Amino acid sequence: MSPDLHNRLLAALDRDDAVELLRGAIGRNSVTGNEASMADYLHGQMQGRGIEDIEVTAFAPGRPNIRGKRSGTGGGKRLLFIGHTDTVHVEGWEQHWAGDIRENPFGAPIVDGEIWGRGAGDLKAGICSSLAALTLLDRAGIRLKGDVEFAFVGDEESGEPGSGVSAGVKAHVARIASGELMRPDFVVYTEPTQLAVYPAQIGFFIADITITGKSAYFGVPELGRDALKASHAVMSALWAHSDEISARAEHPLVGRGFLLITTLNGGGFIAVPERCTLSLIRKLLPGESLDAAAAELESTIRGAIADPEIQVEIAYPAGRDHALGGTATEIDLTHPALALLQESVGQAMDGRGGIEGAPFWSESPFFVNGLGIPAVYCAPGDIRNCHTFEERVSVEEYLAGVVAFAGFIARFCGMEDNN
């Protein structure tokens, strides 16, 4: 952004308002399934910040999405900020921080210049920086030509029973696909990136494998079919398959594909093990087919078992934008919005705004692959401390995100008032 615009935004920034907005959001317990608490908080904040056409719609009983927009004067592009309102659980947090100011996971204390609490980085800092950016534009007297939309959805996080299948974003994109909601020209998903810009992300699937043989007394093992021995052969084949996958290609932003065996269970009696289960996760690169990758996996597993009486079942429990899992995405690195966002972030905070790849899966594929709408991840917060007892976000990084988003909104949507 121009130095004049940047200085104008800095002069208008209300640091206390922005920080209290985030602390209030962290203060709402919105562990997956309890999104209504966060949606209620956002409803009041969105009303108070002049967002129009606010809607609260249920994607499941008692579990709402919330959306709204700020209409421009006309002639500009339409921008969507989206983020998930749910967080992972807080089990063990209080015990970990017992007697410390950080003991309450929803207390949002500021310690050494960082705001602590569950959801601080993942991803309430992103949601709040987008809302505070609109307030900053108002305080700076900047009117927009294009529309800015906000959609805050539930059910992104995994780990809670019957949840974590992206039901919230599925409901939202279905409204866009049907024409009920206008298509944005560009989407910023506010996952934590430490204010890097992520135009590419990995894909994934999880496979649960059950290997069943036949138990027999340990003294006569020849009467049994050893599921644990078969699982050893399967795991050896899978590790070799992972090496093969990694050797195929390296994406410049997200690296190499692989698979990781994450659990193994079997045996338990003084007998030939009848049943063994293992789970794995497969990382995919942009352009890789989930269906083809799963077919390769199944061929590898079944080819490793020599005994035809050993039975194998394979399930894929983590369908997202695909029945088997989540697809990988990337957008054109020459898209003009990328340069605008990079410049806005880089001016707001030195050393930030670089192009990187997402080492995680989140919900931008619903836009990029499903609707053909370019989307990136960008927000304050460090993914490495999210989902842990160390979750926190730097106050200065968060405020830089507010200024960066305000500058990007102004430049992408167009300014009616350039004074």
Order of alpha helices (4+ residues) and beta strands (2+ residues): alpha-alpha-alpha-beta-beta-beta-alpha-beta-beta-alpha-beta-alpha-beta-beta-beta-alpha-beta-beta-beta-beta-alpha-beta-beta-beta-alpha-beta-alpha-beta-beta-alpha
